[in-house]
Amino acid sequence: MSQEVTNNRSEIDSLVMQSLQINSARLWHWLEYVYVVTLLGTLTQGPVNKIWEGSSQVDPRAIEITKFATYILIQAPAVFLLVRRGISKNLLKGPIGLLLLFVSWMLFSTLWATSSSNTVFESVTLVLTCAVGLYVARSFRLIEQLTLFCIAMQPGLIFSWFAVHQNWSGSVQPEDGKWVGIYFNRNSLAPPAALGLLAAAALLWVVLVRRPKWWIAFALALIVVTLFDSYLLVRSGSSTSLGAIIVFGLVWLFWTVIRWWQRRKNISPRQMLRVVYTSFLFGTVMLTWFGFQFQSVLLNRLGRKIDFNGREVLWSFSWSGFKDKPIIGWGWMSAWRTQQFFHDREFWWALTNNYWSHSAMMDVLLGGGIIGATLLVVAIIWSGARQLGSVCSEISGQWAFAATWFVIAASTQESFIIGNHFMLVLLVSSMIGYQPDENADVSTKTISPA
C-alpha cells in the first residue's frame, strides 16, 4: 500500500514539474515576443531620438554616446540569445558565412580607414545589428516574424499621428506640410509605415488562406492597420518608400506566379535554380537599376525636381570618391568624414553637410570597395538560392524575396545598410529566412533549397 502511495506521489510530482516547465516555456516565449517588439521599435530610431531630443540641444556629443549606449543595451540580449542557440557549421559554410565575412571586412577596414575612430564605431554597430537579424531569422517562424515586424512598427506610427494632431514641434515640415511625426524626417517616418503595411498585408494573406478561429476579426484588424499605415505613408510624401513598395509588389507577384506554375508543372529544382532564379535576378536588377537611373524623369513628371543638393549629385560625387580607392575603400562610413575626400571641391562640405551618400550601395562601395561589395552581393544571391524551396512551400513564402528586394530598392536612395537600424535587421532576417512552419504546404515540399 505504501509503495503505491509513493508511486502515485512520484507521478503527481512528475506531472507538476512538467506543467511548470511548460508554463515557464510559454511565459519565456511571450517575454521574448515583447522584447523583440521593443527591440525592433527602438531600431526605427525615432523613439530614441525623440526621448533625447531636449538633452541633445544642451550637449550633442554626450547625447550621441548616450544613444549609442541605448542601442547597444537593447540589442545585447538578442546577441546573447543567438550565441546560446548557436549557428551550425553547415550554415556558416553558406550565405551566413559570407555575410559574416562582409561585416568582418568592414570592421577590419578600421586598420586603413581615413577616419578610423568613426569607422570602428560604425562597423561595431553594423556587426551588432547583423547579429540581431540572424537572431530573428534563427528564432522565429515566418508567421511570427511578420507579426513581430507589424506590431513593432505601430507604436512609433501611432505616436507620430498623435504628434501631428497635437501640433508637436517638428512633427510637420513647414515648407510643404509633409508629415514627420517623431522621426525628424519624412524619409524616416515612411519606412516604418511601409514595413507595417507590408507585414500586415502579408499576415492578411495568411489569415485568408488558413482561416483560423476568429479569422474575420483578425482580418478586419489587419485591414485597419494596413489602412492606417498607408495613410501615414502617403502623408509623409516619401517617394523612396513608395518605389520600394512597388518593387516589393512586383517581386511578390512574380513568385506568386511561380508558386502557381509549380503546382501545375512540377518545376524541377534544377529548373528553379538555373531558369527561374536567374530570370528573377536579371529582372529585379534591371528594375532596380531603371528606377535608380530614371528617377529624375519620373519625379519631374510628378512635379518634383532634383536640385543641386539632390541625391543624384551626391551619388556622382560618391562615385568619383569610390574610383579613388576602388579595391578596399576608404573604410566603413569613413569617406564623408574625411577632408581628403573633398580634395579640390571643399565647398561641398558647406553645401551638403552630409555624412553618408544617401545610398547604401554607394556607402558599401566607398567603405569596403569592390571586395566588400562583392561579399554582400554574393551573400544576397546565395541566400536567395537557399530559399527556393520555402518560397513555394510556405504560405506567404514570397515574403523572403519581396522583403529583401524592398530593402535593396529603398537602399538605392537611403543609407539603410547601417548599424542600429531596423531595415538592416529586416534585410538580414529576410536573406537568411525563418524557422520551418509546421503548417507549410506539403504539396510543394519536393523542391529542396539550393
DRENDO-1510 file (C-alpha; in Angstrom, 1 decimal, always signed):
<recs>
REC; n; res; u; v; w
REC; 1; MET; +0.0; +0.0; +0.0 .
REC; 2; SER; +2.8; +2.4; +1.0 .
REC; 3; GLN; +4.6; +1.6; -2.3 .
REC; 4; GLU; +1.5; +2.5; -4.3 .
REC; 5; VAL; +1.2; +5.8; -2.5 .
REC; 6; THR; +4.8; +6.5; -3.1 .
REC; 7; ASN; +4.4; +5.8; -6.8 .
REC; 8; ASN; +1.3; +8.0; -7.1 .
REC; 9; ARG; +3.2; +10.8; -5.4 .
REC; 10; SER; +6.1; +10.4; -7.8 .
REC; 11; GLU; +3.7; +10.5; -10.8 .
REC; 12; ILE; +2.0; +13.6; -9.4 .
REC; 13; ASP; +5.3; +15.3; -8.7 .
REC; 14; SER; +6.4; +14.5; -12.3 .
REC; 15; LEU; +3.2; +15.9; -13.8 .
REC; 16; VAL; +3.5; +19.0; -11.7 .
REC; 17; MET; +7.2; +19.5; -12.8 .
REC; 18; GLN; +6.2; +19.0; -16.4 .
REC; 19; SER; +3.3; +21.5; -16.1 .
REC; 20; LEU; +5.7; +24.1; -14.5 .
REC; 21; GLN; +8.2; +23.6; -17.3 .
REC; 22; ILE; +5.6; +24.0; -20.0 .
REC; 23; ASN; +4.2; +27.1; -18.3 .
REC; 24; SER; +7.7; +28.5; -17.8 .
REC; 25; ALA; +8.5; +27.9; -21.5 .
REC; 26; ARG; +5.3; +29.7; -22.6 .
REC; 27; LEU; +6.0; +32.6; -20.3 .
REC; 28; TRP; +9.5; +32.9; -21.7 .
REC; 29; HIS; +8.3; +32.7; -25.2 .
REC; 30; TRP; +5.8; +35.6; -24.6 .
REC; 31; LEU; +8.5; +37.6; -22.8 .
REC; 32; GLU; +10.8; +37.1; -25.9 .
REC; 33; TYR; +8.0; +38.4; -28.1 .
REC; 34; VAL; +7.7; +41.5; -26.0 .
REC; 35; TYR; +11.4; +42.0; -26.1 .
REC; 36; VAL; +11.7; +41.7; -29.9 .
REC; 37; VAL; +8.8; +44.1; -30.5 .
REC; 38; THR; +10.6; +46.6; -28.2 .
REC; 39; LEU; +13.9; +45.9; -29.9 .
REC; 40; LEU; +12.5; +46.5; -33.5 .
REC; 41; GLY; +10.5; +49.5; -32.4 .
REC; 42; THR; +13.7; +51.0; -30.8 .
REC; 43; LEU; +15.7; +50.4; -34.0 .
REC; 44; THR; +13.3; +52.6; -36.0 .
REC; 45; GLN; +15.3; +55.3; -34.2 .
REC; 46; GLY; +12.5; +57.8; -34.0 .
REC; 47; PRO; +11.6; +56.9; -30.4 .
REC; 48; VAL; +15.2; +57.1; -29.2 .
REC; 49; ASN; +15.8; +60.4; -31.0 .
REC; 50; LYS; +12.6; +61.9; -29.5 .
REC; 51; ILE; +13.5; +60.8; -26.0 .
REC; 52; TRP; +16.9; +62.5; -26.1 .
REC; 53; GLU; +15.7; +65.5; -28.2 .
REC; 54; GLY; +15.8; +68.1; -25.4 .
REC; 55; SER; +19.1; +66.9; -23.9 .
REC; 56; SER; +20.8; +66.9; -27.3 .
REC; 57; GLN; +20.3; +70.6; -27.6 .
REC; 58; VAL; +22.4; +71.1; -24.5 .
REC; 59; ASP; +25.2; +68.6; -25.1 .
REC; 60; PRO; +25.0; +66.9; -28.5 .
REC; 61; ARG; +28.2; +64.9; -28.2 .
REC; 62; ALA; +27.3; +63.4; -24.9 .
REC; 63; ILE; +23.8; +62.5; -26.2 .
REC; 64; GLU; +25.4; +60.7; -29.2 .
REC; 65; ILE; +27.2; +58.5; -26.7 .
REC; 66; THR; +24.0; +58.0; -24.8 .
REC; 67; LYS; +22.1; +57.0; -27.9 .
REC; 68; PHE; +24.9; +54.6; -28.8 .
REC; 69; ALA; +24.7; +53.0; -25.3 .
REC; 70; THR; +20.9; +52.8; -25.7 .
REC; 71; TYR; +21.2; +50.8; -29.0 .
REC; 72; ILE; +23.9; +48.6; -27.5 .
REC; 73; LEU; +21.9; +47.7; -24.5 .
REC; 74; ILE; +18.7; +47.0; -26.4 .
REC; 75; GLN; +20.5; +44.7; -28.9 .
REC; 76; ALA; +22.8; +42.9; -26.4 .
REC; 77; PRO; +20.2; +40.3; -25.3 .
REC; 78; ALA; +19.5; +39.3; -28.9 .
REC; 79; VAL; +23.2; +38.6; -29.5 .
REC; 80; PHE; +23.3; +36.6; -26.2 .
REC; 81; LEU; +20.3; +34.5; -27.3 .
REC; 82; LEU; +21.9; +34.0; -30.8 .
REC; 83; VAL; +25.1; +32.7; -29.2 .
REC; 84; ARG; +23.2; +30.5; -26.9 .
REC; 85; ARG; +21.2; +28.9; -29.7 .
REC; 86; GLY; +24.2; +28.7; -31.9 .
REC; 87; ILE; +24.7; +28.6; -35.7 .
REC; 88; SER; +25.6; +25.3; -37.2 .
REC; 89; LYS; +28.8; +24.8; -39.2 .
REC; 90; ASN; +26.7; +24.0; -42.3 .
REC; 91; LEU; +25.0; +27.4; -42.1 .
REC; 92; LEU; +28.4; +29.1; -41.7 .
REC; 93; LYS; +29.5; +27.5; -45.0 .
REC; 94; GLY; +26.7; +29.2; -46.8 .
REC; 95; PRO; +25.4; +32.8; -47.2 .
REC; 96; ILE; +25.6; +33.4; -43.4 .
REC; 97; GLY; +29.3; +32.8; -43.6 .
REC; 98; LEU; +29.7; +35.3; -46.5 .
REC; 99; LEU; +27.5; +37.8; -44.6 .
REC; 100; LEU; +29.8; +37.5; -41.5 .
REC; 101; LEU; +32.8; +38.0; -43.8 .
REC; 102; PHE; +31.2; +41.1; -45.2 .
REC; 103; VAL; +30.7; +42.7; -41.7 .
REC; 104; SER; +34.2; +41.4; -40.6 .
REC; 105; TRP; +35.7; +43.1; -43.7 .
REC; 106; MET; +34.1; +46.4; -42.7 .
REC; 107; LEU; +35.3; +46.0; -39.1 .
REC; 108; PHE; +38.8; +45.2; -40.4 .
REC; 109; SER; +38.7; +48.3; -42.6 .
REC; 110; THR; +39.3; +50.3; -39.4 .
REC; 111; LEU; +43.0; +49.5; -40.0 .
REC; 112; TRP; +43.2; +51.6; -43.2 .
REC; 113; ALA; +40.2; +53.9; -42.7 .
REC; 114; THR; +40.8; +57.6; -43.3 .
REC; 115; SER; +38.6; +58.3; -40.3 .
REC; 116; SER; +39.3; +55.2; -38.1 .
REC; 117; SER; +37.6; +56.5; -35.0 .
REC; 118; ASN; +34.3; +56.8; -36.9 .
REC; 119; THR; +34.8; +53.5; -38.7 .
REC; 120; VAL; +35.3; +51.4; -35.6 .
REC; 121; PHE; +32.2; +53.0; -34.1 .
REC; 122; GLU; +30.1; +52.4; -37.2 .
REC; 123; SER; +31.4; +48.9; -38.0 .
REC; 124; VAL; +30.8; +47.6; -34.5 .
REC; 125; THR; +27.2; +48.7; -34.7 .
REC; 126; LEU; +27.0; +47.1; -38.2 .
REC; 127; VAL; +28.2; +43.7; -36.8 .
REC; 128; LEU; +25.8; +44.0; -33.8 .
REC; 129; THR; +22.7; +44.8; -35.9 .
REC; 130; CYS; +23.5; +42.0; -38.4 .
REC; 131; ALA; +23.7; +39.6; -35.4 .
REC; 132; VAL; +20.2; +40.8; -34.4 .
REC; 133; GLY; +19.0; +40.0; -37.9 .
REC; 134; LEU; +20.5; +36.5; -37.6 .
REC; 135; TYR; +18.8; +36.1; -34.2 .
REC; 136; VAL; +15.4; +36.9; -35.7 .
REC; 137; ALA; +15.9; +34.5; -38.6 .
REC; 138; ARG; +17.1; +31.7; -36.3 .
REC; 139; SER; +14.5; +32.1; -33.6 .
REC; 140; PHE; +11.1; +32.7; -35.3 .
REC; 141; ARG; +8.8; +31.2; -37.9 .
REC; 142; LEU; +7.6; +33.3; -40.8 .
REC; 143; ILE; +4.2; +34.0; -39.2 .
REC; 144; GLU; +6.0; +35.1; -36.0 .
REC; 145; GLN; +8.4; +37.4; -37.9 .
REC; 146; LEU; +5.6; +39.0; -39.8 .
REC; 147; THR; +3.6; +39.6; -36.6 .
REC; 148; LEU; +6.6; +41.0; -34.7 .
REC; 149; PHE; +7.6; +43.4; -37.5 .
REC; 150; CYS; +4.0; +44.5; -37.9 .
REC; 151; ILE; +3.4; +45.2; -34.2 .
REC; 152; ALA; +6.8; +46.8; -33.6 .
REC; 153; MET; +6.2; +49.5; -36.2 .
REC; 154; GLN; +2.8; +50.6; -34.8 .
REC; 155; PRO; +3.8; +52.5; -31.5 .
REC; 156; GLY; +6.1; +54.9; -33.4 .
REC; 157; LEU; +3.5; +55.4; -36.1 .
REC; 158; ILE; +0.7; +56.0; -33.5 .
REC; 159; PHE; +2.8; +58.5; -31.6 .
REC; 160; SER; +3.7; +60.2; -34.9 .
REC; 161; TRP; +0.0; +60.5; -35.8 .
REC; 162; PHE; -0.6; +61.9; -32.2 .
REC; 163; ALA; +2.3; +64.3; -32.6 .
REC; 164; VAL; +0.9; +65.8; -35.8 .
REC; 165; HIS; -2.6; +66.2; -34.4 .
REC; 166; GLN; -1.2; +67.8; -31.2 .
REC; 167; ASN; +1.0; +70.1; -33.2 .
REC; 168; TRP; +4.2; +69.0; -31.6 .
REC; 169; SER; +7.3; +71.0; -32.7 .
REC; 170; GLY; +8.9; +69.5; -35.8 .
REC; 171; SER; +6.1; +66.9; -36.5 .
REC; 172; VAL; +5.3; +68.6; -39.8 .
REC; 173; GLN; +7.6; +70.1; -42.4 .
REC; 174; PRO; +6.6; +73.8; -42.5 .
REC; 175; GLU; +7.6; +74.3; -46.2 .
REC; 176; ASP; +5.2; +71.7; -47.6 .
REC; 177; GLY; +3.1; +70.2; -44.8 .
REC; 178; LYS; +4.6; +66.7; -45.2 .
REC; 179; TRP; +4.3; +64.6; -42.0 .
REC; 180; VAL; +7.4; +63.8; -40.0 .
REC; 181; GLY; +5.9; +62.7; -36.7 .
REC; 182; ILE; +8.5; +61.7; -34.1 .
REC; 183; TYR; +11.1; +60.7; -36.7 .
REC; 184; PHE; +12.5; +64.2; -37.5 .
REC; 185; ASN; +12.5; +63.4; -41.2 .
REC; 186; ARG; +9.7; +62.3; -43.6 .
REC; 187; ASN; +12.0; +59.7; -45.1 .
REC; 188; SER; +12.5; +58.2; -41.7 .
REC; 189; LEU; +8.7; +58.1; -41.0 .
REC; 190; ALA; +7.9; +56.4; -44.3 .
REC; 191; PRO; +10.0; +53.1; -43.9 .
REC; 192; PRO; +8.2; +52.0; -40.6 .
REC; 193; ALA; +4.9; +52.9; -42.2 .
REC; 194; ALA; +5.8; +50.9; -45.4 .
REC; 195; LEU; +7.0; +47.9; -43.5 .
REC; 196; GLY; +4.0; +48.0; -41.2 .
REC; 197; LEU; +1.5; +47.9; -44.0 .
REC; 198; LEU; +3.5; +45.2; -46.0 .
REC; 199; ALA; +3.7; +43.0; -42.9 .
REC; 200; ALA; +0.0; +43.5; -42.2 .
REC; 201; ALA; -0.9; +42.7; -45.8 .
REC; 202; ALA; +1.2; +39.5; -45.7 .
REC; 203; LEU; -0.4; +38.5; -42.5 .
REC; 204; LEU; -3.8; +39.2; -44.0 .
REC; 205; TRP; -2.9; +36.8; -46.9 .
REC; 206; VAL; -2.1; +34.1; -44.3 .
REC; 207; VAL; -5.3; +34.7; -42.4 .
REC; 208; LEU; -7.4; +34.5; -45.6 .
REC; 209; VAL; -5.7; +31.3; -46.7 .
REC; 210; ARG; -5.7; +29.4; -43.3 .
REC; 211; ARG; -8.9; +30.9; -41.9 .
REC; 212; PRO; -8.2; +30.2; -38.2 .
REC; 213; LYS; -10.6; +30.7; -35.4 .
REC; 214; TRP; -11.8; +34.3; -35.2 .
REC; 215; TRP; -10.3; +34.8; -38.7 .
REC; 216; ILE; -12.8; +37.5; -39.6 .
REC; 217; ALA; -11.8; +39.6; -36.5 .
REC; 218; PHE; -8.1; +39.1; -37.4 .
REC; 219; ALA; -8.7; +40.1; -41.0 .
REC; 220; LEU; -10.6; +43.3; -40.0 .
REC; 221; ALA; -7.9; +44.3; -37.6 .
REC; 222; LEU; -5.2; +43.8; -40.2 .
REC; 223; ILE; -7.1; +45.8; -42.7 .
REC; 224; VAL; -7.4; +48.7; -40.2 .
REC; 225; VAL; -3.6; +48.5; -39.6 .
REC; 226; THR; -2.9; +48.4; -43.4 .
REC; 227; LEU; -5.1; +51.5; -44.0 .
REC; 228; PHE; -3.6; +53.4; -41.1 .
REC; 229; ASP; +0.0; +52.7; -42.1 .
REC; 230; SER; -0.8; +53.5; -45.7 .
REC; 231; TYR; -2.3; +56.8; -44.7 .
REC; 232; LEU; +0.8; +57.8; -42.8 .
REC; 233; LEU; +3.0; +56.7; -45.7 .
REC; 234; VAL; +1.0; +58.9; -48.1 .
REC; 235; ARG; +1.1; +61.9; -45.7 .
REC; 236; SER; +4.9; +61.6; -45.4 .
REC; 237; GLY; +5.2; +62.2; -49.1 .
REC; 238; SER; +8.2; +59.8; -49.4 .
REC; 239; SER; +8.9; +58.7; -53.0 .
REC; 240; THR; +11.6; +56.3; -51.8 .
REC; 241; SER; +9.3; +54.0; -49.8 .
REC; 242; LEU; +6.6; +54.1; -52.4 .
REC; 243; GLY; +9.1; +53.0; -55.1 .
REC; 244; ALA; +10.4; +50.2; -52.8 .
REC; 245; ILE; +6.8; +49.1; -52.2 .
REC; 246; ILE; +6.3; +48.8; -56.0 .
REC; 247; VAL; +9.4; +46.6; -56.2 .
REC; 248; PHE; +8.1; +44.5; -53.3 .
REC; 249; GLY; +4.7; +44.1; -55.0 .
REC; 250; LEU; +6.3; +43.1; -58.3 .
REC; 251; VAL; +8.6; +40.5; -56.6 .
REC; 252; TRP; +5.7; +39.1; -54.7 .
REC; 253; LEU; +3.6; +38.8; -57.9 .
REC; 254; PHE; +6.5; +37.1; -59.7 .
REC; 255; TRP; +6.9; +34.4; -57.0 .
REC; 256; THR; +3.1; +34.0; -56.7 .
REC; 257; VAL; +3.0; +33.1; -60.4 .
REC; 258; ILE; +5.9; +30.7; -59.9 .
REC; 259; ARG; +4.0; +29.0; -57.0 .
REC; 260; TRP; +1.0; +28.6; -59.3 .
REC; 261; TRP; +3.2; +27.3; -62.0 .
REC; 262; GLN; +5.0; +24.9; -59.7 .
REC; 263; ARG; +1.7; +23.3; -58.6 .
REC; 264; ARG; +0.8; +22.6; -62.2 .
REC; 265; LYS; +4.1; +21.8; -63.9 .
REC; 266; ASN; +6.2; +20.5; -61.0 .
REC; 267; ILE; +9.3; +22.5; -61.9 .
REC; 268; SER; +12.5; +20.6; -61.0 .
REC; 269; PRO; +15.0; +22.1; -58.5 .
REC; 270; ARG; +17.5; +22.5; -61.3 .
REC; 271; GLN; +15.0; +24.5; -63.4 .
REC; 272; MET; +14.1; +26.6; -60.4 .
REC; 273; LEU; +17.7; +27.5; -59.9 .
REC; 274; ARG; +19.0; +27.9; -63.4 .
REC; 275; VAL; +16.0; +29.3; -65.2 .
REC; 276; VAL; +13.5; +30.8; -62.7 .
REC; 277; TYR; +16.0; +32.2; -60.2 .
REC; 278; THR; +18.4; +33.5; -63.0 .
REC; 279; SER; +15.4; +35.3; -64.7 .
REC; 280; PHE; +14.3; +36.7; -61.4 .
REC; 281; LEU; +17.7; +38.1; -60.6 .
REC; 282; PHE; +18.0; +39.7; -64.0 .
REC; 283; GLY; +14.5; +41.2; -63.8 .
REC; 284; THR; +14.9; +42.7; -60.3 .
REC; 285; VAL; +18.4; +44.1; -61.0 .
REC; 286; MET; +17.1; +45.7; -64.2 .
REC; 287; LEU; +14.0; +47.1; -62.5 .
REC; 288; THR; +16.0; +48.5; -59.6 .
REC; 289; TRP; +18.6; +50.0; -62.0 .
REC; 290; PHE; +15.9; +51.5; -64.1 .
REC; 291; GLY; +14.3; +53.2; -61.1 .
REC; 292; PHE; +17.7; +54.4; -59.9 .
REC; 293; GLN; +18.7; +55.8; -63.3 .
REC; 294; PHE; +15.4; +57.4; -64.4 .
REC; 295; GLN; +14.0; +58.6; -61.1 .
REC; 296; SER; +14.6; +62.2; -62.0 .
REC; 297; VAL; +12.4; +61.8; -65.1 .
REC; 298; LEU; +9.7; +60.1; -63.0 .
REC; 299; LEU; +9.8; +62.7; -60.3 .
REC; 300; ASN; +9.7; +65.6; -62.8 .
REC; 301; ARG; +6.6; +64.0; -64.3 .
REC; 302; LEU; +5.1; +64.1; -60.7 .
REC; 303; GLY; +6.0; +67.7; -60.3 .
REC; 304; ARG; +9.1; +67.1; -58.1 .
REC; 305; LYS; +12.6; +68.3; -59.2 .
REC; 306; ILE; +16.0; +67.2; -58.0 .
REC; 307; ASP; +18.1; +70.3; -57.3 .
REC; 308; PHE; +21.9; +70.8; -56.8 .
REC; 309; ASN; +21.7; +69.4; -53.3 .
REC; 310; GLY; +19.7; +66.4; -54.6 .
REC; 311; ARG; +20.8; +62.8; -54.4 .
REC; 312; GLU; +22.0; +62.4; -58.0 .
REC; 313; VAL; +24.7; +64.9; -57.3 .
REC; 314; LEU; +25.7; +63.2; -54.1 .
REC; 315; TRP; +25.9; +59.9; -55.9 .
REC; 316; SER; +28.0; +61.3; -58.6 .
REC; 317; PHE; +30.4; +62.7; -56.0 .
REC; 318; SER; +30.4; +59.4; -54.2 .
REC; 319; TRP; +31.2; +57.5; -57.4 .
REC; 320; SER; +34.2; +59.8; -58.0 .
REC; 321; GLY; +35.4; +59.1; -54.5 .
REC; 322; PHE; +35.0; +55.3; -55.0 .
REC; 323; LYS; +37.2; +55.5; -58.1 .
REC; 324; ASP; +40.0; +57.0; -55.9 .
REC; 325; LYS; +40.1; +53.8; -53.7 .
REC; 326; PRO; +38.2; +51.1; -55.7 .
REC; 327; ILE; +39.6; +47.9; -54.2 .
REC; 328; ILE; +39.5; +48.2; -50.4 .
REC; 329; GLY; +37.6; +51.5; -50.0 .
REC; 330; TRP; +38.0; +54.4; -47.6 .
REC; 331; GLY; +36.9; +52.4; -44.5 .
REC; 332; TRP; +33.3; +51.8; -43.5 .
REC; 333; MET; +31.4; +55.1; -43.3 .
REC; 334; SER; +34.7; +57.0; -43.3 .
REC; 335; ALA; +34.9; +58.8; -46.6 .
REC; 336; TRP; +32.3; +61.6; -45.8 .
REC; 337; ARG; +34.1; +62.3; -42.5 .
REC; 338; THR; +37.5; +62.8; -44.3 .
REC; 339; GLN; +38.7; +66.1; -45.6 .
REC; 340; GLN; +40.8; +64.3; -48.2 .
REC; 341; PHE; +37.6; +63.0; -49.7 .
REC; 342; PHE; +36.7; +66.5; -50.8 .
REC; 343; HIS; +40.2; +67.4; -52.1 .
REC; 344; ASP; +39.7; +70.2; -54.6 .
REC; 345; ARG; +36.0; +70.5; -54.0 .
REC; 346; GLU; +36.0; +71.6; -50.4 .
REC; 347; PHE; +33.0; +73.8; -50.9 .
REC; 348; TRP; +30.9; +70.6; -51.0 .
REC; 349; TRP; +31.3; +70.2; -47.2 .
REC; 350; ALA; +29.5; +73.5; -46.6 .
REC; 351; LEU; +26.9; +72.9; -49.2 .
REC; 352; THR; +25.9; +69.3; -48.3 .
REC; 353; ASN; +26.8; +68.8; -44.6 .
REC; 354; ASN; +26.3; +65.1; -45.3 .
REC; 355; TYR; +27.9; +62.1; -43.5 .
REC; 356; TRP; +26.7; +59.5; -45.9 .
REC; 357; SER; +25.8; +59.1; -49.6 .
REC; 358; HIS; +22.0; +58.8; -49.3 .
REC; 359; SER; +22.6; +55.4; -51.0 .
REC; 360; ALA; +23.6; +52.3; -49.1 .
REC; 361; MET; +25.1; +50.9; -52.4 .
REC; 362; MET; +27.4; +53.9; -52.6 .
REC; 363; ASP; +28.2; +53.6; -48.9 .
REC; 364; VAL; +29.3; +50.0; -49.4 .
REC; 365; LEU; +31.4; +50.8; -52.4 .
REC; 366; LEU; +33.0; +53.7; -50.6 .
REC; 367; GLY; +33.5; +51.9; -47.3 .
REC; 368; GLY; +34.6; +48.5; -48.4 .
REC; 369; GLY; +35.5; +48.9; -52.1 .
REC; 370; ILE; +34.9; +46.1; -54.6 .
REC; 371; ILE; +35.8; +43.4; -52.1 .
REC; 372; GLY; +33.2; +44.5; -49.6 .
REC; 373; ALA; +30.5; +45.0; -52.3 .
REC; 374; THR; +31.3; +41.6; -53.8 .
REC; 375; LEU; +30.9; +39.8; -50.5 .
REC; 376; LEU; +27.5; +41.4; -49.9 .
REC; 377; VAL; +26.2; +40.8; -53.4 .
REC; 378; VAL; +27.2; +37.1; -53.4 .
REC; 379; ALA; +25.7; +36.7; -49.9 .
REC; 380; ILE; +22.4; +38.1; -51.2 .
REC; 381; ILE; +22.3; +35.9; -54.3 .
REC; 382; TRP; +23.4; +32.8; -52.5 .
REC; 383; SER; +20.8; +33.3; -49.7 .
REC; 384; GLY; +18.1; +33.6; -52.4 .
REC; 385; ALA; +19.1; +30.3; -53.9 .
REC; 386; ARG; +18.9; +28.6; -50.5 .
REC; 387; GLN; +15.3; +29.7; -50.2 .
REC; 388; LEU; +13.9; +28.4; -53.5 .
REC; 389; GLY; +12.2; +25.6; -51.6 .
REC; 390; SER; +10.4; +27.6; -48.9 .
REC; 391; VAL; +9.2; +30.3; -51.4 .
REC; 392; CYS; +6.9; +27.6; -52.8 .
REC; 393; SER; +6.1; +25.6; -49.7 .
REC; 394; GLU; +5.3; +28.3; -47.1 .
REC; 395; ILE; +2.1; +30.3; -47.1 .
REC; 396; SER; +3.4; +33.9; -47.8 .
REC; 397; GLY; +6.8; +32.3; -48.6 .
REC; 398; GLN; +7.1; +35.2; -51.2 .
REC; 399; TRP; +8.0; +37.4; -48.2 .
REC; 400; ALA; +11.7; +36.4; -48.1 .
REC; 401; PHE; +12.4; +37.6; -51.6 .
REC; 402; ALA; +10.0; +40.5; -51.6 .
REC; 403; ALA; +11.3; +41.9; -48.3 .
REC; 404; THR; +14.9; +41.5; -49.3 .
REC; 405; TRP; +14.4; +43.5; -52.5 .
REC; 406; PHE; +12.2; +46.0; -50.7 .
REC; 407; VAL; +15.2; +46.9; -48.6 .
REC; 408; ILE; +17.6; +46.8; -51.6 .
REC; 409; ALA; +15.4; +49.1; -53.6 .
REC; 410; ALA; +15.0; +51.5; -50.7 .
REC; 411; SER; +18.7; +51.4; -50.1 .
REC; 412; THR; +19.5; +52.8; -53.5 .
REC; 413; GLN; +18.0; +56.0; -52.2 .
REC; 414; GLU; +18.9; +56.0; -48.5 .
REC; 415; SER; +21.7; +54.6; -46.2 .
REC; 416; PHE; +19.7; +51.7; -44.7 .
REC; 417; ILE; +22.6; +49.2; -44.6 .
REC; 418; ILE; +23.9; +50.6; -41.4 .
REC; 419; GLY; +24.1; +49.6; -37.8 .
REC; 420; ASN; +21.3; +50.3; -35.3 .
REC; 421; HIS; +18.6; +50.4; -38.0 .
REC; 422; PHE; +15.6; +48.1; -38.3 .
REC; 423; MET; +15.9; +47.9; -42.1 .
REC; 424; LEU; +19.2; +46.1; -41.8 .
REC; 425; VAL; +17.5; +43.6; -39.4 .
REC; 426; LEU; +14.8; +43.1; -42.0 .
REC; 427; LEU; +17.4; +42.6; -44.8 .
REC; 428; VAL; +19.4; +40.0; -42.8 .
REC; 429; SER; +16.4; +38.1; -41.5 .
REC; 430; SER; +14.8; +38.0; -45.0 .
REC; 431; MET; +18.1; +36.8; -46.6 .
REC; 432; ILE; +18.6; +34.0; -44.0 .
REC; 433; GLY; +14.9; +33.0; -43.8 .
REC; 434; TYR; +13.0; +31.6; -40.9 .
REC; 435; GLN; +12.3; +28.5; -38.9 .
REC; 436; PRO; +10.2; +25.9; -40.8 .
REC; 437; ASP; +6.5; +26.2; -40.4 .
REC; 438; GLU; +4.6; +23.0; -39.3 .
REC; 439; ASN; +1.7; +24.2; -41.5 .
REC; 440; ALA; +3.7; +24.5; -44.7 .
REC; 441; ASP; +2.1; +23.3; -47.9 .
REC; 442; VAL; +3.4; +19.8; -48.2 .
REC; 443; SER; +2.3; +19.5; -51.8 .
REC; 444; THR; +5.4; +21.5; -52.9 .
REC; 445; LYS; +8.0; +20.2; -50.4 .
REC; 446; THR; +9.6; +18.2; -53.3 .
REC; 447; ILE; +11.6; +21.3; -54.0 .
REC; 448; SER; +14.6; +21.5; -51.8 .
REC; 449; PRO; +16.7; +24.6; -51.2 .
REC; 450; ALA; +19.7; +25.0; -53.4 .
</recs>
